[in-house]
Amino acid sequence: MRAATDQHNQGERRVNAIRDALVKAGVASDKIQTSAFGEQKPQCNESTDACWQRDRRVDVGFRTGS
């Protein structure tokens, strides 16, 4: 269980770093929504370092309008 918690914490740190960078670039913080999915939404299911590295990601989407 500890490994899953560590992975979630890493994911939270990753999305918070992206959030901070967007705010620093001028995006209003109330317009940003973040989520860390960890193992919940992998892009790859292999048990390899290359696969795990691909899943260390942040997906960013933008909405238009208000």
HTML snippet that shows the backbone in 3Dmol.js (N, CA, C, O; Angstrom):
<script src="https://3Dmol.org/build/3Dmol-min.js"></script>
<div id="view" style="width:600px;height:400px;position:relative"></div>
<script>
const pdb = `
ATOM      1  N   MET A   1       0.816  -1.198   0.000  1.00  0.00           N
ATOM      2  CA  MET A   1       0.000   0.000   0.000  1.00  0.00           C
ATOM      3  C   MET A   1       0.859   1.261   0.000  1.00  0.00           C
ATOM      4  O   MET A   1       0.500   2.267  -0.613  1.00  0.00           O
ATOM      5  N   ARG A   2       1.978   1.199   0.682  1.00  0.00           N
ATOM      6  CA  ARG A   2       2.858   2.364   0.741  1.00  0.00           C
ATOM      7  C   ARG A   2       3.313   2.791  -0.637  1.00  0.00           C
ATOM      8  O   ARG A   2       3.396   3.989  -0.908  1.00  0.00           O
ATOM      9  N   ALA A   3       3.611   1.845  -1.520  1.00  0.00           N
ATOM     10  CA  ALA A   3       4.055   2.183  -2.873  1.00  0.00           C
ATOM     11  C   ALA A   3       2.974   2.960  -3.605  1.00  0.00           C
ATOM     12  O   ALA A   3       3.280   3.932  -4.296  1.00  0.00           O
ATOM     13  N   ALA A   4       1.724   2.555  -3.471  1.00  0.00           N
ATOM     14  CA  ALA A   4       0.620   3.263  -4.125  1.00  0.00           C
ATOM     15  C   ALA A   4       0.492   4.680  -3.569  1.00  0.00           C
ATOM     16  O   ALA A   4       0.246   5.622  -4.323  1.00  0.00           O
ATOM     17  N   THR A   5       0.657   4.835  -2.264  1.00  0.00           N
ATOM     18  CA  THR A   5       0.584   6.165  -1.654  1.00  0.00           C
ATOM     19  C   THR A   5       1.720   7.044  -2.144  1.00  0.00           C
ATOM     20  O   THR A   5       1.510   8.219  -2.445  1.00  0.00           O
ATOM     21  N   ASP A   6       2.928   6.486  -2.227  1.00  0.00           N
ATOM     22  CA  ASP A   6       4.075   7.237  -2.734  1.00  0.00           C
ATOM     23  C   ASP A   6       3.835   7.666  -4.178  1.00  0.00           C
ATOM     24  O   ASP A   6       4.151   8.795  -4.552  1.00  0.00           O
ATOM     25  N   GLN A   7       3.278   6.770  -4.987  1.00  0.00           N
ATOM     26  CA  GLN A   7       2.996   7.099  -6.381  1.00  0.00           C
ATOM     27  C   GLN A   7       1.953   8.208  -6.467  1.00  0.00           C
ATOM     28  O   GLN A   7       2.076   9.120  -7.285  1.00  0.00           O
ATOM     29  N   HIS A   8       0.930   8.129  -5.623  1.00  0.00           N
ATOM     30  CA  HIS A   8      -0.093   9.175  -5.628  1.00  0.00           C
ATOM     31  C   HIS A   8       0.528  10.505  -5.230  1.00  0.00           C
ATOM     32  O   HIS A   8       0.240  11.528  -5.851  1.00  0.00           O
ATOM     33  N   ASN A   9       1.376  10.510  -4.205  1.00  0.00           N
ATOM     34  CA  ASN A   9       2.026  11.742  -3.770  1.00  0.00           C
ATOM     35  C   ASN A   9       2.905  12.320  -4.870  1.00  0.00           C
ATOM     36  O   ASN A   9       2.948  13.538  -5.047  1.00  0.00           O
ATOM     37  N   GLN A  10       3.605  11.468  -5.612  1.00  0.00           N
ATOM     38  CA  GLN A  10       4.419  11.941  -6.725  1.00  0.00           C
ATOM     39  C   GLN A  10       3.533  12.567  -7.795  1.00  0.00           C
ATOM     40  O   GLN A  10       3.871  13.603  -8.367  1.00  0.00           O
ATOM     41  N   GLY A  11       2.401  11.932  -8.059  1.00  0.00           N
ATOM     42  CA  GLY A  11       1.466  12.476  -9.039  1.00  0.00           C
ATOM     43  C   GLY A  11       0.915  13.818  -8.605  1.00  0.00           C
ATOM     44  O   GLY A  11       0.781  14.732  -9.419  1.00  0.00           O
ATOM     45  N   GLU A  12       0.595  13.944  -7.322  1.00  0.00           N
ATOM     46  CA  GLU A  12       0.105  15.224  -6.799  1.00  0.00           C
ATOM     47  C   GLU A  12       1.181  16.302  -6.926  1.00  0.00           C
ATOM     48  O   GLU A  12       0.882  17.434  -7.306  1.00  0.00           O
ATOM     49  N   ARG A  13       2.413  15.961  -6.614  1.00  0.00           N
ATOM     50  CA  ARG A  13       3.498  16.940  -6.754  1.00  0.00           C
ATOM     51  C   ARG A  13       3.663  17.350  -8.212  1.00  0.00           C
ATOM     52  O   ARG A  13       3.901  18.521  -8.509  1.00  0.00           O
ATOM     53  N   ARG A  14       3.538  16.399  -9.108  1.00  0.00           N
ATOM     54  CA  ARG A  14       3.676  16.674 -10.542  1.00  0.00           C
ATOM     55  C   ARG A  14       2.581  17.646 -11.011  1.00  0.00           C
ATOM     56  O   ARG A  14       2.883  18.641 -11.669  1.00  0.00           O
ATOM     57  N   VAL A  15       1.324  17.367 -10.679  1.00  0.00           N
ATOM     58  CA  VAL A  15       0.249  18.257 -11.137  1.00  0.00           C
ATOM     59  C   VAL A  15       0.338  19.623 -10.450  1.00  0.00           C
ATOM     60  O   VAL A  15       0.013  20.640 -11.063  1.00  0.00           O
ATOM     61  N   ASN A  16       0.767  19.660  -9.207  1.00  0.00           N
ATOM     62  CA  ASN A  16       0.915  20.952  -8.530  1.00  0.00           C
ATOM     63  C   ASN A  16       2.023  21.787  -9.163  1.00  0.00           C
ATOM     64  O   ASN A  16       1.904  23.010  -9.236  1.00  0.00           O
ATOM     65  N   ALA A  17       3.087  21.152  -9.617  1.00  0.00           N
ATOM     66  CA  ALA A  17       4.166  21.878 -10.290  1.00  0.00           C
ATOM     67  C   ALA A  17       3.662  22.477 -11.601  1.00  0.00           C
ATOM     68  O   ALA A  17       4.009  23.607 -11.945  1.00  0.00           O
ATOM     69  N   ILE A  18       2.852  21.727 -12.325  1.00  0.00           N
ATOM     70  CA  ILE A  18       2.286  22.237 -13.575  1.00  0.00           C
ATOM     71  C   ILE A  18       1.316  23.379 -13.273  1.00  0.00           C
ATOM     72  O   ILE A  18       1.327  24.405 -13.954  1.00  0.00           O
ATOM     73  N   ARG A  19       0.486  23.199 -12.260  1.00  0.00           N
ATOM     74  CA  ARG A  19      -0.457  24.253 -11.849  1.00  0.00           C
ATOM     75  C   ARG A  19       0.311  25.537 -11.519  1.00  0.00           C
ATOM     76  O   ARG A  19      -0.056  26.620 -11.974  1.00  0.00           O
ATOM     77  N   ASP A  20       1.369  25.408 -10.732  1.00  0.00           N
ATOM     78  CA  ASP A  20       2.169  26.576 -10.348  1.00  0.00           C
ATOM     79  C   ASP A  20       2.773  27.256 -11.571  1.00  0.00           C
ATOM     80  O   ASP A  20       2.803  28.484 -11.643  1.00  0.00           O
ATOM     81  N   ALA A  21       3.252  26.477 -12.523  1.00  0.00           N
ATOM     82  CA  ALA A  21       3.843  27.038 -13.742  1.00  0.00           C
ATOM     83  C   ALA A  21       2.791  27.780 -14.564  1.00  0.00           C
ATOM     84  O   ALA A  21       3.075  28.840 -15.122  1.00  0.00           O
ATOM     85  N   LEU A  22       1.578  27.229 -14.643  1.00  0.00           N
ATOM     86  CA  LEU A  22       0.508  27.900 -15.386  1.00  0.00           C
ATOM     87  C   LEU A  22       0.116  29.208 -14.713  1.00  0.00           C
ATOM     88  O   LEU A  22      -0.091  30.213 -15.392  1.00  0.00           O
ATOM     89  N   VAL A  23       0.012  29.207 -13.393  1.00  0.00           N
ATOM     90  CA  VAL A  23      -0.324  30.435 -12.655  1.00  0.00           C
ATOM     91  C   VAL A  23       0.778  31.475 -12.861  1.00  0.00           C
ATOM     92  O   VAL A  23       0.498  32.654 -13.078  1.00  0.00           O
ATOM     93  N   LYS A  24       2.012  31.031 -12.792  1.00  0.00           N
ATOM     94  CA  LYS A  24       3.139  31.948 -13.000  1.00  0.00           C
ATOM     95  C   LYS A  24       3.117  32.542 -14.411  1.00  0.00           C
ATOM     96  O   LYS A  24       3.560  33.670 -14.626  1.00  0.00           O
ATOM     97  N   ALA A  25       2.593  31.764 -15.373  1.00  0.00           N
ATOM     98  CA  ALA A  25       2.506  32.229 -16.759  1.00  0.00           C
ATOM     99  C   ALA A  25       1.284  33.125 -16.991  1.00  0.00           C
ATOM    100  O   ALA A  25       1.099  33.649 -18.090  1.00  0.00           O
ATOM    101  N   GLY A  26       0.447  33.302 -15.953  1.00  0.00           N
ATOM    102  CA  GLY A  26      -0.660  34.222 -16.069  1.00  0.00           C
ATOM    103  C   GLY A  26      -2.047  33.611 -16.123  1.00  0.00           C
ATOM    104  O   GLY A  26      -3.028  34.338 -16.276  1.00  0.00           O
ATOM    105  N   VAL A  27      -2.153  32.304 -16.002  1.00  0.00           N
ATOM    106  CA  VAL A  27      -3.459  31.659 -15.998  1.00  0.00           C
ATOM    107  C   VAL A  27      -4.078  31.830 -14.612  1.00  0.00           C
ATOM    108  O   VAL A  27      -3.429  31.570 -13.599  1.00  0.00           O
ATOM    109  N   ALA A  28      -5.331  32.267 -14.575  1.00  0.00           N
ATOM    110  CA  ALA A  28      -6.015  32.464 -13.291  1.00  0.00           C
ATOM    111  C   ALA A  28      -6.158  31.122 -12.577  1.00  0.00           C
ATOM    112  O   ALA A  28      -6.618  30.145 -13.168  1.00  0.00           O
ATOM    113  N   SER A  29      -5.768  31.079 -11.315  1.00  0.00           N
ATOM    114  CA  SER A  29      -5.776  29.808 -10.579  1.00  0.00           C
ATOM    115  C   SER A  29      -7.172  29.207 -10.467  1.00  0.00           C
ATOM    116  O   SER A  29      -7.310  27.988 -10.370  1.00  0.00           O
ATOM    117  N   ASP A  30      -8.216  30.049 -10.478  1.00  0.00           N
ATOM    118  CA  ASP A  30      -9.570  29.503 -10.378  1.00  0.00           C
ATOM    119  C   ASP A  30     -10.040  28.875 -11.682  1.00  0.00           C
ATOM    120  O   ASP A  30     -11.119  28.284 -11.735  1.00  0.00           O
ATOM    121  N   LYS A  31      -9.242  28.997 -12.728  1.00  0.00           N
ATOM    122  CA  LYS A  31      -9.559  28.379 -14.018  1.00  0.00           C
ATOM    123  C   LYS A  31      -8.843  27.046 -14.208  1.00  0.00           C
ATOM    124  O   LYS A  31      -8.989  26.399 -15.245  1.00  0.00           O
ATOM    125  N   ILE A  32      -8.072  26.640 -13.205  1.00  0.00           N
ATOM    126  CA  ILE A  32      -7.269  25.417 -13.311  1.00  0.00           C
ATOM    127  C   ILE A  32      -7.859  24.351 -12.406  1.00  0.00           C
ATOM    128  O   ILE A  32      -8.145  24.597 -11.234  1.00  0.00           O
ATOM    129  N   GLN A  33      -8.033  23.174 -12.962  1.00  0.00           N
ATOM    130  CA  GLN A  33      -8.486  22.014 -12.182  1.00  0.00           C
ATOM    131  C   GLN A  33      -7.465  20.913 -12.386  1.00  0.00           C
ATOM    132  O   GLN A  33      -7.103  20.606 -13.522  1.00  0.00           O
ATOM    133  N   THR A  34      -6.999  20.319 -11.309  1.00  0.00           N
ATOM    134  CA  THR A  34      -5.987  19.268 -11.420  1.00  0.00           C
ATOM    135  C   THR A  34      -6.471  17.984 -10.778  1.00  0.00           C
ATOM    136  O   THR A  34      -7.289  17.994  -9.858  1.00  0.00           O
ATOM    137  N   SER A  35      -5.946  16.877 -11.283  1.00  0.00           N
ATOM    138  CA  SER A  35      -6.214  15.547 -10.720  1.00  0.00           C
ATOM    139  C   SER A  35      -4.998  14.680 -10.960  1.00  0.00           C
ATOM    140  O   SER A  35      -4.357  14.774 -12.007  1.00  0.00           O
ATOM    141  N   ALA A  36      -4.683  13.847 -10.003  1.00  0.00           N
ATOM    142  CA  ALA A  36      -3.617  12.861 -10.164  1.00  0.00           C
ATOM    143  C   ALA A  36      -4.272  11.489 -10.190  1.00  0.00           C
ATOM    144  O   ALA A  36      -4.964  11.116  -9.243  1.00  0.00           O
ATOM    145  N   PHE A  37      -4.063  10.738 -11.255  1.00  0.00           N
ATOM    146  CA  PHE A  37      -4.716   9.452 -11.400  1.00  0.00           C
ATOM    147  C   PHE A  37      -3.819   8.266 -11.080  1.00  0.00           C
ATOM    148  O   PHE A  37      -4.317   7.175 -10.801  1.00  0.00           O
ATOM    149  N   GLY A  38      -2.519   8.460 -11.116  1.00  0.00           N
ATOM    150  CA  GLY A  38      -1.609   7.360 -10.800  1.00  0.00           C
ATOM    151  C   GLY A  38      -1.902   6.132 -11.629  1.00  0.00           C
ATOM    152  O   GLY A  38      -1.916   6.196 -12.858  1.00  0.00           O
ATOM    153  N   GLU A  39      -2.134   5.020 -10.970  1.00  0.00           N
ATOM    154  CA  GLU A  39      -2.370   3.759 -11.673  1.00  0.00           C
ATOM    155  C   GLU A  39      -3.800   3.628 -12.189  1.00  0.00           C
ATOM    156  O   GLU A  39      -4.119   2.647 -12.860  1.00  0.00           O
ATOM    157  N   GLN A  40      -4.656   4.581 -11.894  1.00  0.00           N
ATOM    158  CA  GLN A  40      -6.053   4.478 -12.301  1.00  0.00           C
ATOM    159  C   GLN A  40      -6.251   4.596 -13.802  1.00  0.00           C
ATOM    160  O   GLN A  40      -7.159   3.970 -14.348  1.00  0.00           O
ATOM    161  N   LYS A  41      -5.418   5.389 -14.490  1.00  0.00           N
ATOM    162  CA  LYS A  41      -5.576   5.608 -15.925  1.00  0.00           C
ATOM    163  C   LYS A  41      -4.225   5.500 -16.631  1.00  0.00           C
ATOM    164  O   LYS A  41      -3.731   6.488 -17.174  1.00  0.00           O
ATOM    165  N   PRO A  42      -3.632   4.323 -16.628  1.00  0.00           N
ATOM    166  CA  PRO A  42      -2.330   4.185 -17.283  1.00  0.00           C
ATOM    167  C   PRO A  42      -2.450   4.253 -18.805  1.00  0.00           C
ATOM    168  O   PRO A  42      -3.483   3.891 -19.370  1.00  0.00           O
ATOM    169  N   GLN A  43      -1.390   4.717 -19.460  1.00  0.00           N
ATOM    170  CA  GLN A  43      -1.339   4.698 -20.917  1.00  0.00           C
ATOM    171  C   GLN A  43      -0.728   3.389 -21.406  1.00  0.00           C
ATOM    172  O   GLN A  43      -0.801   3.068 -22.592  1.00  0.00           O
ATOM    173  N   CYS A  44      -0.138   2.654 -20.509  1.00  0.00           N
ATOM    174  CA  CYS A  44       0.576   1.441 -20.876  1.00  0.00           C
ATOM    175  C   CYS A  44       0.460   0.465 -19.710  1.00  0.00           C
ATOM    176  O   CYS A  44       0.453   0.877 -18.550  1.00  0.00           O
ATOM    177  N   ASN A  45       0.370  -0.810 -20.012  1.00  0.00           N
ATOM    178  CA  ASN A  45       0.167  -1.807 -18.956  1.00  0.00           C
ATOM    179  C   ASN A  45       1.337  -2.765 -18.769  1.00  0.00           C
ATOM    180  O   ASN A  45       1.221  -3.751 -18.041  1.00  0.00           O
ATOM    181  N   GLU A  46       2.451  -2.486 -19.414  1.00  0.00           N
ATOM    182  CA  GLU A  46       3.619  -3.357 -19.285  1.00  0.00           C
ATOM    183  C   GLU A  46       4.339  -3.063 -17.966  1.00  0.00           C
ATOM    184  O   GLU A  46       4.236  -1.959 -17.430  1.00  0.00           O
ATOM    185  N   SER A  47       5.043  -4.020 -17.465  1.00  0.00           N
ATOM    186  CA  SER A  47       5.827  -3.828 -16.237  1.00  0.00           C
ATOM    187  C   SER A  47       7.281  -3.562 -16.601  1.00  0.00           C
ATOM    188  O   SER A  47       8.176  -4.345 -16.282  1.00  0.00           O
ATOM    189  N   THR A  48       7.495  -2.429 -17.282  1.00  0.00           N
ATOM    190  CA  THR A  48       8.852  -2.052 -17.685  1.00  0.00           C
ATOM    191  C   THR A  48       9.111  -0.611 -17.277  1.00  0.00           C
ATOM    192  O   THR A  48       8.178   0.168 -17.079  1.00  0.00           O
ATOM    193  N   ASP A  49      10.385  -0.266 -17.155  1.00  0.00           N
ATOM    194  CA  ASP A  49      10.738   1.113 -16.817  1.00  0.00           C
ATOM    195  C   ASP A  49      10.228   2.088 -17.870  1.00  0.00           C
ATOM    196  O   ASP A  49       9.753   3.173 -17.534  1.00  0.00           O
ATOM    197  N   ALA A  50      10.323   1.707 -19.144  1.00  0.00           N
ATOM    198  CA  ALA A  50       9.870   2.587 -20.221  1.00  0.00           C
ATOM    199  C   ALA A  50       8.370   2.870 -20.106  1.00  0.00           C
ATOM    200  O   ALA A  50       7.929   3.999 -20.319  1.00  0.00           O
ATOM    201  N   CYS A  51       7.604   1.854 -19.775  1.00  0.00           N
ATOM    202  CA  CYS A  51       6.163   2.016 -19.610  1.00  0.00           C
ATOM    203  C   CYS A  51       5.863   2.909 -18.414  1.00  0.00           C
ATOM    204  O   CYS A  51       5.065   3.841 -18.514  1.00  0.00           O
ATOM    205  N   TRP A  52       6.489   2.631 -17.311  1.00  0.00           N
ATOM    206  CA  TRP A  52       6.250   3.433 -16.107  1.00  0.00           C
ATOM    207  C   TRP A  52       6.630   4.888 -16.341  1.00  0.00           C
ATOM    208  O   TRP A  52       5.969   5.793 -15.832  1.00  0.00           O
ATOM    209  N   GLN A  53       7.698   5.118 -17.113  1.00  0.00           N
ATOM    210  CA  GLN A  53       8.112   6.482 -17.399  1.00  0.00           C
ATOM    211  C   GLN A  53       7.039   7.198 -18.229  1.00  0.00           C
ATOM    212  O   GLN A  53       6.759   8.373 -17.990  1.00  0.00           O
ATOM    213  N   ARG A  54       6.442   6.506 -19.195  1.00  0.00           N
ATOM    214  CA  ARG A  54       5.376   7.113 -20.000  1.00  0.00           C
ATOM    215  C   ARG A  54       4.172   7.487 -19.141  1.00  0.00           C
ATOM    216  O   ARG A  54       3.464   8.446 -19.449  1.00  0.00           O
ATOM    217  N   ASP A  55       3.940   6.745 -18.078  1.00  0.00           N
ATOM    218  CA  ASP A  55       2.798   7.038 -17.224  1.00  0.00           C
ATOM    219  C   ASP A  55       3.078   8.140 -16.197  1.00  0.00           C
ATOM    220  O   ASP A  55       2.174   8.556 -15.473  1.00  0.00           O
ATOM    221  N   ARG A  56       4.310   8.605 -16.134  1.00  0.00           N
ATOM    222  CA  ARG A  56       4.623   9.765 -15.286  1.00  0.00           C
ATOM    223  C   ARG A  56       4.380  11.002 -16.135  1.00  0.00           C
ATOM    224  O   ARG A  56       5.304  11.563 -16.725  1.00  0.00           O
ATOM    225  N   ARG A  57       3.135  11.410 -16.184  1.00  0.00           N
ATOM    226  CA  ARG A  57       2.761  12.474 -17.100  1.00  0.00           C
ATOM    227  C   ARG A  57       1.691  13.347 -16.465  1.00  0.00           C
ATOM    228  O   ARG A  57       1.079  12.996 -15.456  1.00  0.00           O
ATOM    229  N   VAL A  58       1.492  14.478 -17.084  1.00  0.00           N
ATOM    230  CA  VAL A  58       0.377  15.348 -16.742  1.00  0.00           C
ATOM    231  C   VAL A  58      -0.356  15.614 -18.052  1.00  0.00           C
ATOM    232  O   VAL A  58       0.248  16.066 -19.025  1.00  0.00           O
ATOM    233  N   ASP A  59      -1.644  15.335 -18.075  1.00  0.00           N
ATOM    234  CA  ASP A  59      -2.469  15.638 -19.233  1.00  0.00           C
ATOM    235  C   ASP A  59      -3.108  17.003 -19.000  1.00  0.00           C
ATOM    236  O   ASP A  59      -3.681  17.252 -17.939  1.00  0.00           O
ATOM    237  N   VAL A  60      -3.011  17.874 -19.979  1.00  0.00           N
ATOM    238  CA  VAL A  60      -3.542  19.225 -19.859  1.00  0.00           C
ATOM    239  C   VAL A  60      -4.614  19.418 -20.912  1.00  0.00           C
ATOM    240  O   VAL A  60      -4.415  19.095 -22.083  1.00  0.00           O
ATOM    241  N   GLY A  61      -5.739  19.941 -20.493  1.00  0.00           N
ATOM    242  CA  GLY A  61      -6.808  20.270 -21.434  1.00  0.00           C
ATOM    243  C   GLY A  61      -7.242  21.702 -21.214  1.00  0.00           C
ATOM    244  O   GLY A  61      -7.107  22.236 -20.113  1.00  0.00           O
ATOM    245  N   PHE A  62      -7.760  22.322 -22.250  1.00  0.00           N
ATOM    246  CA  PHE A  62      -8.213  23.702 -22.160  1.00  0.00           C
ATOM    247  C   PHE A  62      -9.656  23.796 -22.610  1.00  0.00           C
ATOM    248  O   PHE A  62     -10.055  23.192 -23.607  1.00  0.00           O
ATOM    249  N   ARG A  63     -10.426  24.559 -21.865  1.00  0.00           N
ATOM    250  CA  ARG A  63     -11.810  24.841 -22.245  1.00  0.00           C
ATOM    251  C   ARG A  63     -11.854  26.245 -22.831  1.00  0.00           C
ATOM    252  O   ARG A  63     -11.121  27.138 -22.406  1.00  0.00           O
ATOM    253  N   THR A  64     -12.715  26.415 -23.799  1.00  0.00           N
ATOM    254  CA  THR A  64     -12.927  27.756 -24.322  1.00  0.00           C
ATOM    255  C   THR A  64     -14.205  28.312 -23.725  1.00  0.00           C
ATOM    256  O   THR A  64     -15.063  27.549 -23.282  1.00  0.00           O
ATOM    257  N   GLY A  65     -14.340  29.589 -23.707  1.00  0.00           N
ATOM    258  CA  GLY A  65     -15.526  30.220 -23.139  1.00  0.00           C
ATOM    259  C   GLY A  65     -15.357  30.487 -21.653  1.00  0.00           C
ATOM    260  O   GLY A  65     -14.271  30.327 -21.096  1.00  0.00           O
ATOM    261  N   SER A  66     -16.450  30.897 -21.021  1.00  0.00           N
ATOM    262  CA  SER A  66     -16.376  31.252 -19.601  1.00  0.00           C
ATOM    263  C   SER A  66     -16.968  30.205 -18.705  1.00  0.00           C
ATOM    264  O   SER A  66     -16.975  30.369 -17.485  1.00  0.00           O
TER     265      SER A  66
END
`;
const viewer = $3Dmol.createViewer("view");
viewer.addModel(pdb, "pdb");
viewer.setStyle({}, {cartoon: {color: "spectrum"}});
viewer.zoomTo();
viewer.render();
</script>
